Amino acid sequence: MRFVIIGAGAVGGVVAGRLAGSGAAVALVARGPHLDAIRRDGLLLREAAGDSRHHLPAHATPAEVDWQPGDVAVLAVKGNDTQAVLEQLPRDVPVVCLQNGVANERAALRLFPDVYAICVMLPSAHLEPGVVVAQCAPVPGILDIGRFPGGVDDTSREIATHLTKAGFVSQPRPDIMRQKYTKLLMNLGNAVEALCGQVEGADEPAAILRAEGETVLKAAGIDFATLEEDKARRGDILQLVPVAGSMRGGGSTWQSLARRTGTVEADYLNGEIVLLGRLHGVAAPANETARRLVVDAARTGKAPGSLTPAQLLAAMRTS
């Protein structure tokens, strides 16, 4: 099995480096200065235990990959980039969605018979070309996997075995989407962190977004793991540690604003709740406001922390 990791950013890059370090066959798809740096110097994985550099085949698009029997396409791009990636893949390759949100798997299943979902619990960072940072140690992350829409098979078991060998905690789970919907609820707060930063008072708007999200999921008849179940699965596995003297700055949406990428995946996080609410007759104004504000912040190049929690709350309450 060769892992073709499409999107070698924070999550995809850490998984790629760890898999390669454990002896797995890995190829990358990246873009821009990040791709240039990887081709020139290799992928630098920074961890609390030390740095490692991985010289891996790196391509600009999935269409450039020399696809082989036994390859697995691992999508680690943001949800807003998924469709463009899917259209460039060979139709017989298994597709693994190493992504936040819950829309990627459905998009993949429209085109591919074998689709797998991974619930990503992997604090990581990518803020400079060629470099990714694993921010938990000694275990870098929890990456449970299952078939979409449900079930477990030999491929999901083999992938879990590779991930475990690479140092992750990974279990095949037949109910993986139940876990991913719980992660979606957590990711609704990504917009708050990006807009307000990690400041006092940010918990309140994040709690409003989550409560609204739970209401919408229940109206849609979508099951999700409880907070107690999620806490039990995480336990004390994920321990944030300083890497090169620095602690974690922020999550994926925060990093997108910090890097001035121009886009964020809020349409597939907060926007998923908005969509489900519209489909099932439940208003989701708080999530629509958060989605709109963070998308606008990315489009206009605003840095993280452009709003105070009070300003965000006021906008949410008047929407």
C-alpha positions in Angstrom: 0.0 0.0 0.0 1.3 3.5 -1.0 -0.3 6.6 0.6 -0.7 9.4 -1.9 -1.4 12.3 0.5 -3.1 15.2 -1.3 -2.6 18.3 0.7 0.7 18.2 2.6 -0.3 21.0 5.1 -0.6 20.7 8.8 -2.5 17.4 9.1 -1.5 15.8 5.8 2.1 16.8 6.3 2.4 15.4 9.8 0.7 12.1 8.7 3.0 11.9 5.7 6.1 12.5 7.7 5.1 10.0 10.4 4.1 7.3 7.8 7.3 7.8 5.9 9.4 7.6 9.1 7.7 4.3 9.9 8.7 2.8 6.6 5.5 3.2 4.6 5.5 4.3 1.0 4.3 7.9 0.7 3.9 10.4 -2.2 2.7 14.0 -1.8 0.6 16.5 -3.6 1.2 20.1 -2.6 1.3 23.5 -4.2 3.0 26.9 -4.4 6.0 27.7 -2.2 5.3 24.7 0.0 5.7 22.3 -3.0 8.9 24.2 -4.1 10.4 23.8 -0.6 9.5 20.1 -0.4 11.1 19.4 -3.8 14.2 21.4 -2.9 14.8 20.4 0.8 12.3 17.7 1.7 9.4 17.9 4.1 10.6 19.0 7.5 8.5 17.5 10.4 9.1 19.3 13.7 8.2 17.4 16.9 9.0 17.8 20.6 11.4 14.9 20.3 13.3 16.5 17.4 13.1 17.3 13.7 13.0 14.8 10.8 13.3 15.5 7.1 11.6 13.4 4.5 12.5 13.4 0.8 9.4 12.2 -0.8 8.0 12.3 -4.4 6.0 15.6 -4.6 3.6 16.6 -7.3 1.7 19.7 -8.1 -1.6 18.0 -8.9 -3.1 14.5 -8.5 -3.1 14.2 -12.3 0.7 14.2 -12.2 1.0 11.2 -9.8 2.2 7.9 -11.3 -0.8 6.0 -9.9 -0.1 2.3 -9.2 -2.2 -0.7 -8.1 -2.4 -0.6 -4.3 -2.3 3.2 -4.0 -4.7 4.9 -1.6 -5.6 8.6 -2.2 -5.6 10.4 1.1 -7.4 13.7 0.9 -6.0 16.2 3.4 -7.2 19.4 1.6 -9.8 21.8 3.0 -13.4 20.9 2.1 -13.7 23.8 -0.4 -10.9 22.1 -2.5 -12.3 18.6 -2.4 -14.3 18.5 -5.6 -11.5 19.8 -7.7 -9.2 17.0 -6.3 -11.8 14.2 -6.8 -12.1 15.1 -10.5 -8.4 14.4 -11.0 -8.2 11.0 -9.4 -8.4 7.6 -11.2 -11.8 6.1 -10.6 -10.6 2.8 -9.2 -8.5 4.2 -6.3 -9.8 4.0 -2.7 -10.3 7.5 -1.3 -9.6 8.3 2.3 -11.0 11.6 3.7 -8.5 12.8 6.3 -10.5 16.0 6.7 -12.8 18.0 8.9 -16.4 18.3 8.0 -18.8 15.7 6.8 -19.5 16.7 3.2 -16.2 15.3 1.7 -17.2 11.6 2.0 -20.5 12.1 0.2 -18.9 14.0 -2.6 -16.3 11.2 -3.0 -18.9 8.4 -2.9 -20.7 10.0 -5.9 -17.6 9.1 -8.0 -15.8 6.3 -6.2 -17.0 3.0 -4.8 -14.5 2.7 -1.9 -14.6 5.7 0.4 -13.2 5.9 3.9 -13.6 8.5 6.6 -11.0 9.5 9.3 -12.0 11.5 12.3 -9.1 13.9 12.7 -7.9 14.6 16.2 -4.4 15.9 15.3 -3.2 19.3 16.7 -0.7 20.4 14.1 0.5 23.5 12.3 1.8 24.6 8.9 2.8 28.2 8.8 5.9 28.3 6.6 6.8 26.5 3.3 8.3 23.0 3.7 7.6 22.8 7.4 4.8 21.1 9.4 4.6 20.8 13.2 3.1 18.0 15.3 2.0 19.7 18.5 1.2 16.7 20.7 3.6 14.1 22.2 4.3 11.3 22.7 1.2 10.5 20.6 0.7 13.0 17.8 -3.0 12.2 17.2 -6.0 10.0 17.2 -7.1 8.9 13.7 -10.0 6.4 13.8 -11.2 5.2 10.4 -14.1 3.4 8.9 -15.9 2.9 5.5 -18.4 5.5 4.4 -21.3 5.5 5.0 -20.5 2.7 7.6 -18.7 -0.5 8.2 -15.1 -1.8 8.4 -13.2 -3.8 5.9 -9.7 -5.1 5.2 -8.6 -1.8 3.7 -9.7 0.2 6.7 -7.9 -2.3 9.0 -4.7 -2.1 7.0 -4.7 1.7 7.0 -5.3 1.7 10.8 -2.4 -0.7 11.2 -0.1 1.6 9.2 -1.2 4.6 11.2 -0.6 2.8 14.5 2.9 1.8 13.4 3.5 5.5 12.6 2.7 6.3 16.2 -0.9 7.4 16.0 -3.8 5.9 17.9 -6.1 4.5 15.3 -9.0 2.1 15.5 -11.3 0.8 12.7 -14.8 2.0 13.6 -18.1 1.0 11.8 -19.8 4.1 13.1 -17.1 6.6 12.1 -19.5 9.3 10.9 -21.1 9.4 14.3 -17.7 10.4 15.6 -17.1 12.9 12.7 -20.4 14.7 13.4 -19.2 15.2 17.0 -15.9 16.6 15.6 -18.0 18.9 13.3 -19.7 20.4 16.4 -16.3 21.1 17.9 -15.1 22.7 14.7 -17.9 25.2 14.7 -15.8 27.1 17.1 -12.9 27.4 14.6 -14.5 30.6 13.3 -14.5 32.1 16.8 -10.9 31.3 17.4 -9.9 32.8 14.0 -12.0 35.9 14.4 -11.3 36.6 18.0 -8.1 34.7 18.8 -7.6 32.7 22.0 -8.9 35.3 24.4 -11.1 35.5 27.5 -14.8 35.5 26.5 -14.4 33.5 23.3 -16.1 30.4 25.0 -19.5 32.1 24.9 -19.9 32.5 21.2 -18.4 29.1 20.6 -21.0 27.6 23.0 -23.8 29.3 21.1 -22.6 27.9 17.8 -22.3 24.4 19.2 -25.8 24.5 20.9 -27.3 25.7 17.6 -25.4 22.9 15.8 -26.7 20.2 18.1 -30.3 21.5 17.7 -29.9 21.3 13.9 -28.4 17.8 13.9 -31.2 16.5 16.1 -33.8 18.0 13.8 -32.1 16.3 10.9 -32.1 13.0 12.7 -28.3 12.7 12.6 -26.7 10.8 15.5 -23.5 12.1 17.1 -21.4 11.0 20.0 -22.0 12.7 23.3 -19.4 15.0 25.0 -18.9 12.2 27.5 -18.2 9.7 24.8 -15.8 12.1 23.0 -13.9 12.8 26.2 -13.7 9.1 27.0 -12.2 8.4 23.5 -9.7 11.2 23.9 -8.8 10.4 27.5 -5.3 11.9 28.2 -3.9 10.7 24.9 -3.4 14.2 23.3 -0.9 16.2 25.3 0.0 19.6 23.8 3.7 20.3 24.2 6.0 23.1 23.1 7.9 22.5 19.9 11.1 24.5 19.3 10.1 26.6 22.3 6.6 27.6 21.0 3.1 26.4 22.0 0.2 26.0 19.6 -1.0 29.3 18.1 -4.4 28.2 16.8 -6.3 25.6 14.7 -6.8 25.2 11.0 -9.0 28.2 10.3 -6.8 30.4 12.5 -3.8 29.2 10.5 -5.5 30.0 7.2 -6.0 33.6 8.3 -2.4 33.8 9.7 -1.0 32.6 6.3 -3.3 34.9 4.4 -4.5 32.1 2.1 -7.6 34.0 1.1 -9.9 31.1 1.8 -11.2 29.1 4.8 -13.4 26.0 5.0 -16.2 27.6 7.1 -18.7 26.9 4.3 -18.2 23.2 5.1 -18.2 23.6 8.9 -20.6 26.3 10.1 -22.0 26.2 6.6 -22.9 22.5 7.0 -25.1 23.4 9.9 -26.7 26.2 7.9 -27.4 23.9 5.1 -28.9 21.2 7.3 -31.0 23.8 9.1 -32.4 25.0 5.8 -33.2 21.5 4.7 -35.0 20.7 7.9 -36.7 24.0 8.7 -34.5 25.0 11.6 -32.9 28.5 11.6 -29.1 28.6 12.3 -28.4 32.4 12.3 -25.4 32.3 14.6 -23.6 29.8 12.4 -24.5 31.7 9.3 -23.1 34.9 10.8 -19.9 33.2 11.9 -19.5 31.6 8.5 -20.0 34.9 6.7 -17.7 36.9 8.9 -14.8 34.4 8.8 -15.1 33.9 5.0 -15.0 37.7 4.6 -12.0 38.0 6.9 -10.1 35.5 4.7 -11.2 37.2 1.5 -10.1 40.6 2.7 -6.8 39.4 4.3 -7.6 40.1 7.9 -5.3 38.7 10.5 -6.6 36.4 13.3 -8.2 38.3 16.2 -9.9 41.1 14.1 -13.0 41.0 16.3 -13.5 40.9 20.1 -15.8 38.3 21.5 -18.3 41.0 22.4 -18.4 42.3 18.8 -18.9 38.8 17.5 -21.7 38.1 20.0 -23.4 41.4 19.0 -23.2 40.4 15.3 -24.6 36.9 16.1 -27.5 38.3 18.2 -28.6 40.8 15.6 -28.5 38.4 12.7 
